[in-house]
């Protein structure tokens, strides 16, 4: 099963701006208020989660959602991202 990371925003500029800064590429998603990516290795999404949370003051209208179990999405925020990252490395230790 693939793990899924989604960014949803009410601002049309925040997601493209974040992706451009994170990937150091000029990424232009088809939909500027929604972006999703699937990960074969769920631990790989921790870098993107940490970068987003560290800079979330720059993206106040964007929410980060993750799914590591089918049909269950978790909204990642300041108060739970540490627990999420810790859980990922405990659940997938290699």
N, C-alpha and C positions, 0 to 999 in steps of 0.2 A: 504494500500500500504506500502511496505517496503521501507525504505530509504537505500541507498547503499553507501558504502565507498570503494574506490579502491586506491590501491597503485601500481604505475607503475614505473619501474626502468630500466635503461640501465646497471646497475651493478648487478651482481648475488648475492652479499653478503649483500647489504643494507637492503632489505626487511626482510630477515630472522633475521638479527641482530637487527633491530628495533622491530620486533615482540617479539623476545626473551627478550629484555629489557623491553618492555611495559607490557607484560603478565607475566614476571618472570618465563617463561616456555621455554623449548627448542622446539619451534614450527618450523617445517620444512614444508613449503608449497610445494605443488606439482610443482608449477612453481615459480622459485626464482626471476623472474622479474615482476611478477604480483600477486596481492593478493586482494581479495574482501571479503566484509562482509556485510550482510543485517541486519538492525536494525528495530525491531518493533517499538521501541520508538526512534525517531530521535534525541532527546536530548542526548541519550547515546553516540552518536558519538563525542560529544564535547570534552570529555576527551582524546580520541585518537587524535583528531585534535590538541588540545593544546599541547599534548606531542610531536607530530610530529613537529610542528612549533617551539617549544622551543628547539628542537634538530636538526633542519634541516641543520645546518652546518655540522653535522656528516653524513648526507645523501644527498649530493649535486646532485646525479643522480636520485633521486626519486621524483616523483610528486604525490600529493594527490588530488583525485577527489571525489566529493560527488554528490549525486542526492537525492533530497527530493521530486521532482516532476518527474513524468514519462517522460523519454527521455531527461531530461535536466541535464547535468553534469557541475559542476563548479570546476575549478582548484583552490584549496585553497593554498594561498601563504602568505608571511609576510604582504603584504599590505591589505589583505581582510579577514584574519581569525578572527579578532576582530569583524568585522561587521557580519560575518557568525554566530559566537557564540551568539552575542547579538540577532540577528534575530531568531535563534532557540529558545531561551528562550521567546521571544515575541510571536512567532507563536505557540509554544507548551508550554503554561505556567504551565502545571501540568504533 
